Amino acid sequence: MSVLGPDALYLHIPHSGGTSVGAALERAGLGTHVGALGVSPHLPAHELPSEWFVGRHVWATVRNPWAWHVSAYHSKQRGITFRAWLADMCACEPGRYSALLDSIAADTGCEFVALDDLDRGLEVIYGRPVEVGHENVTGPQAGHAPRPTHGPVADYYDDETAEWVREAEAQICERFGYDSPTATATRGVV
């Protein structure tokens, strides 16, 4: 969930920890969920009120692209295997996650914090620690299907499917230093 605060605007990117980060920012008194301000929480960043971007640190979280694909797959009941879904995603929409990040950065000047380096990123942006929970790991969310739990991300991939993501999301892998389904970012605050 996107959160507007006096000094920062957090932009929620689907499947990138936004529900947990947004809830933590609200609990810490660092902002208000945009839905409570009368704005749809699903609006693209370029459709948010332009004055929200003035004088604020604009940022979003990014996650390992292999984990992002597993989360995206599980967000809806698809009736197909992960491998078949991933083949379709990588063939029909290669670089979808990278393209999403690029469009947000171009529209807003947004900076990105890797979930792997979230504690340090929050310290940089807000000047203090913020405790982040895991609000959206399992269980239903309002307006969403129940979230299935899934096993370790690496269990979803073999060498071939891991390479599909590496090629499709090469830009994000290079930008943040991700190189495998189990990798953490080597460059977390961009």
C-alpha positions as a Markdown table, in Angstrom:
| # | Residue | x | y | z |
|---|---|---|---|---|
| 1 | Met | 0.0 | 0.0 | 0.0 |
| 2 | Ser | 1.3 | 3.4 | -0.9 |
| 3 | Val | 1.9 | 5.7 | 2.0 |
| 4 | Leu | 2.1 | 9.5 | 2.0 |
| 5 | Gly | 4.0 | 11.2 | 4.8 |
| 6 | Pro | 5.3 | 14.7 | 5.4 |
| 7 | Asp | 8.8 | 13.9 | 4.2 |
| 8 | Ala | 8.4 | 10.8 | 2.0 |
| 9 | Leu | 6.1 | 9.0 | -0.4 |
| 10 | Tyr | 6.3 | 5.2 | -0.4 |
| 11 | Leu | 5.0 | 3.7 | -3.7 |
| 12 | His | 3.7 | 0.2 | -3.5 |
| 13 | Ile | 4.9 | -2.1 | -6.3 |
| 14 | Pro | 2.9 | -5.3 | -6.4 |
| 15 | His | 4.6 | -8.4 | -5.0 |
| 16 | Ser | 7.5 | -6.3 | -3.5 |
| 17 | Gly | 6.6 | -6.2 | 0.2 |
| 18 | Gly | 4.4 | -3.1 | 0.0 |
| 19 | Thr | 1.6 | -4.3 | 2.3 |
| 20 | Ser | 4.1 | -5.0 | 5.1 |
| 21 | Val | 6.1 | -1.9 | 4.5 |
| 22 | Gly | 3.1 | 0.4 | 4.2 |
| 23 | Ala | 1.6 | -1.1 | 7.5 |
| 24 | Ala | 4.9 | -0.5 | 9.3 |
| 25 | Leu | 5.1 | 3.1 | 8.1 |
| 26 | Glu | 1.6 | 3.8 | 9.3 |
| 27 | Arg | 2.3 | 2.1 | 12.7 |
| 28 | Ala | 5.4 | 4.2 | 13.1 |
| 29 | Gly | 3.4 | 7.4 | 12.4 |
| 30 | Leu | 5.4 | 8.1 | 9.3 |
| 31 | Gly | 2.4 | 8.5 | 6.9 |
| 32 | Thr | -1.1 | 7.6 | 5.9 |
| 33 | His | -2.3 | 5.0 | 3.5 |
| 34 | Val | -3.4 | 6.8 | 0.3 |
| 35 | Gly | -6.7 | 5.0 | 0.4 |
| 36 | Ala | -7.5 | 6.8 | 3.6 |
| 37 | Leu | -6.9 | 10.0 | 1.7 |
| 38 | Gly | -9.6 | 9.2 | -0.8 |
| 39 | Val | -7.2 | 8.0 | -3.5 |
| 40 | Ser | -7.4 | 4.5 | -5.0 |
| 41 | Pro | -4.5 | 2.4 | -3.6 |
| 42 | His | -4.2 | 0.8 | -7.1 |
| 43 | Leu | -3.5 | 4.0 | -9.1 |
| 44 | Pro | -0.3 | 4.0 | -11.1 |
| 45 | Ala | 2.3 | 6.4 | -9.7 |
| 46 | His | 1.9 | 8.8 | -12.6 |
| 47 | Glu | -1.8 | 9.2 | -11.7 |
| 48 | Leu | -1.2 | 10.2 | -8.1 |
| 49 | Pro | -1.6 | 13.9 | -7.3 |
| 50 | Ser | 1.5 | 15.7 | -8.5 |
| 51 | Glu | 1.8 | 17.8 | -5.3 |
| 52 | Trp | 2.6 | 14.6 | -3.4 |
| 53 | Phe | 5.9 | 14.3 | -5.1 |
| 54 | Val | 7.1 | 17.9 | -4.3 |
| 55 | Gly | 9.6 | 18.1 | -1.5 |
| 56 | Arg | 9.3 | 14.4 | -0.5 |
| 57 | His | 11.7 | 11.5 | -0.8 |
| 58 | Val | 9.9 | 9.2 | -3.3 |
| 59 | Trp | 10.8 | 5.5 | -2.9 |
| 60 | Ala | 9.7 | 1.9 | -3.4 |
| 61 | Thr | 10.9 | -1.6 | -2.5 |
| 62 | Val | 12.2 | -4.1 | -4.9 |
| 63 | Arg | 12.8 | -7.8 | -4.3 |
| 64 | Asn | 14.7 | -10.7 | -5.9 |
| 65 | Pro | 13.1 | -11.1 | -9.3 |
| 66 | Trp | 12.9 | -14.9 | -8.9 |
| 67 | Ala | 10.9 | -14.4 | -5.7 |
| 68 | Trp | 8.8 | -11.7 | -7.4 |
| 69 | His | 7.8 | -14.2 | -10.1 |
| 70 | Val | 6.8 | -16.8 | -7.4 |
| 71 | Ser | 4.7 | -14.2 | -5.6 |
| 72 | Ala | 3.1 | -13.1 | -8.8 |
| 73 | Tyr | 2.2 | -16.7 | -9.7 |
| 74 | His | 0.6 | -17.3 | -6.4 |
| 75 | Ser | -1.4 | -14.1 | -6.3 |
| 76 | Lys | -4.2 | -15.7 | -8.3 |
| 77 | Gln | -5.4 | -19.3 | -8.6 |
| 78 | Arg | -4.2 | -20.1 | -12.1 |
| 79 | Gly | -4.8 | -23.8 | -12.7 |
| 80 | Ile | -1.4 | -24.2 | -14.5 |
| 81 | Thr | 2.0 | -25.2 | -13.3 |
| 82 | Phe | 4.5 | -22.6 | -12.3 |
| 83 | Arg | 6.8 | -23.7 | -15.1 |
| 84 | Ala | 4.1 | -23.2 | -17.7 |
| 85 | Trp | 3.1 | -19.8 | -16.2 |
| 86 | Leu | 6.7 | -18.7 | -16.1 |
| 87 | Ala | 7.4 | -19.7 | -19.7 |
| 88 | Asp | 4.4 | -17.6 | -20.8 |
| 89 | Met | 5.5 | -14.6 | -18.7 |
| 90 | Cys | 9.1 | -14.7 | -19.9 |
| 91 | Ala | 8.0 | -15.2 | -23.6 |
| 92 | Cys | 5.1 | -12.8 | -23.7 |
| 93 | Glu | 6.2 | -10.1 | -21.1 |
| 94 | Pro | 9.9 | -10.4 | -20.8 |
| 95 | Gly | 11.3 | -7.9 | -18.3 |
| 96 | Arg | 7.9 | -7.1 | -16.9 |
| 97 | Tyr | 9.2 | -6.5 | -13.4 |
| 98 | Ser | 12.1 | -4.4 | -14.7 |
| 99 | Ala | 9.8 | -2.4 | -17.0 |
| 100 | Leu | 7.5 | -1.7 | -14.0 |
| 101 | Leu | 10.4 | -0.3 | -12.0 |
| 102 | Asp | 11.6 | 1.7 | -15.0 |
| 103 | Ser | 8.3 | 3.3 | -15.6 |
| 104 | Ile | 7.9 | 4.3 | -11.9 |
| 105 | Ala | 11.4 | 5.8 | -11.8 |
| 106 | Ala | 10.8 | 7.7 | -15.0 |
| 107 | Asp | 7.4 | 9.1 | -13.9 |
| 108 | Thr | 8.4 | 10.0 | -10.3 |
| 109 | Gly | 12.2 | 10.1 | -9.8 |
| 110 | Cys | 11.6 | 7.2 | -7.4 |
| 111 | Glu | 14.5 | 5.5 | -5.6 |
| 112 | Phe | 14.5 | 1.8 | -4.8 |
| 113 | Val | 15.4 | -0.1 | -1.6 |
| 114 | Ala | 15.9 | -3.8 | -1.9 |
| 115 | Leu | 13.9 | -5.8 | 0.6 |
| 116 | Asp | 17.2 | -7.6 | 1.5 |
| 117 | Asp | 18.5 | -4.2 | 2.7 |
| 118 | Leu | 15.2 | -2.7 | 4.1 |
| 119 | Asp | 16.5 | -1.9 | 7.6 |
| 120 | Arg | 19.3 | 0.2 | 6.2 |
| 121 | Gly | 17.0 | 1.8 | 3.6 |
| 122 | Leu | 14.5 | 2.9 | 6.2 |
| 123 | Glu | 17.3 | 4.4 | 8.3 |
| 124 | Val | 18.5 | 6.4 | 5.3 |
| 125 | Ile | 15.1 | 7.6 | 4.3 |
| 126 | Tyr | 13.5 | 8.2 | 7.7 |
| 127 | Gly | 16.6 | 8.6 | 9.9 |
| 128 | Arg | 15.4 | 6.0 | 12.4 |
| 129 | Pro | 14.6 | 2.3 | 12.5 |
| 130 | Val | 11.2 | 1.1 | 11.5 |
| 131 | Glu | 10.0 | -2.4 | 12.5 |
| 132 | Val | 8.5 | -4.2 | 9.5 |
| 133 | Gly | 6.3 | -7.3 | 10.0 |
| 134 | His | 5.0 | -9.8 | 7.5 |
| 135 | Glu | 1.3 | -8.7 | 7.1 |
| 136 | Asn | 0.8 | -10.3 | 3.6 |
| 137 | Val | 2.7 | -13.5 | 3.8 |
| 138 | Thr | -0.4 | -15.7 | 4.3 |
| 139 | Gly | -4.1 | -15.2 | 4.8 |
| 140 | Pro | -6.7 | -13.2 | 2.9 |
| 141 | Gln | -6.5 | -9.5 | 2.4 |
| 142 | Ala | -9.6 | -7.4 | 1.8 |
| 143 | Gly | -10.5 | -7.7 | -1.9 |
| 144 | His | -7.9 | -10.4 | -2.6 |
| 145 | Ala | -8.0 | -14.2 | -2.8 |
| 146 | Pro | -6.5 | -16.0 | 0.1 |
| 147 | Arg | -2.7 | -16.0 | -0.1 |
| 148 | Pro | -1.2 | -19.5 | -0.3 |
| 149 | Thr | 2.0 | -20.2 | 1.5 |
| 150 | His | 4.7 | -21.5 | -0.7 |
| 151 | Gly | 8.0 | -23.3 | -0.1 |
| 152 | Pro | 11.5 | -21.9 | -0.6 |
| 153 | Val | 11.7 | -19.8 | -3.8 |
| 154 | Ala | 14.7 | -21.9 | -5.0 |
| 155 | Asp | 12.4 | -25.0 | -5.1 |
| 156 | Tyr | 10.4 | -23.5 | -7.9 |
| 157 | Tyr | 13.4 | -23.3 | -10.3 |
| 158 | Asp | 15.6 | -25.7 | -12.2 |
| 159 | Asp | 18.7 | -24.4 | -14.1 |
| 160 | Glu | 16.6 | -23.7 | -17.2 |
| 161 | Thr | 13.8 | -21.8 | -15.5 |
| 162 | Ala | 16.2 | -19.8 | -13.4 |
| 163 | Glu | 18.0 | -18.8 | -16.6 |
| 164 | Trp | 14.6 | -17.6 | -18.1 |
| 165 | Val | 14.2 | -15.1 | -15.2 |
| 166 | Arg | 17.9 | -14.1 | -15.4 |
| 167 | Glu | 17.5 | -13.2 | -19.1 |
| 168 | Ala | 14.0 | -11.7 | -18.8 |
| 169 | Glu | 14.9 | -9.5 | -15.8 |
| 170 | Ala | 18.6 | -8.9 | -16.7 |
| 171 | Gln | 18.3 | -5.2 | -16.0 |
| 172 | Ile | 17.0 | -5.6 | -12.4 |
| 173 | Cys | 19.5 | -8.4 | -11.7 |
| 174 | Glu | 22.4 | -6.2 | -12.8 |
| 175 | Arg | 21.1 | -3.1 | -11.1 |
| 176 | Phe | 20.7 | -4.7 | -7.7 |
| 177 | Gly | 23.3 | -7.5 | -8.0 |
| 178 | Tyr | 20.8 | -10.4 | -7.9 |
| 179 | Asp | 22.2 | -13.5 | -9.6 |
| 180 | Ser | 20.1 | -16.5 | -8.5 |
| 181 | Pro | 16.8 | -17.4 | -6.8 |
| 182 | Thr | 18.5 | -17.4 | -3.4 |
| 183 | Ala | 20.6 | -14.3 | -3.9 |
| 184 | Thr | 20.3 | -11.2 | -1.8 |
| 185 | Ala | 20.9 | -7.8 | -3.3 |
| 186 | Thr | 24.5 | -6.7 | -3.3 |
| 187 | Arg | 23.4 | -3.1 | -4.0 |
| 188 | Gly | 20.3 | -2.5 | -1.8 |
| 189 | Val | 19.7 | 1.3 | -1.7 |
| 190 | Val | 19.8 | 2.8 | -5.1 |
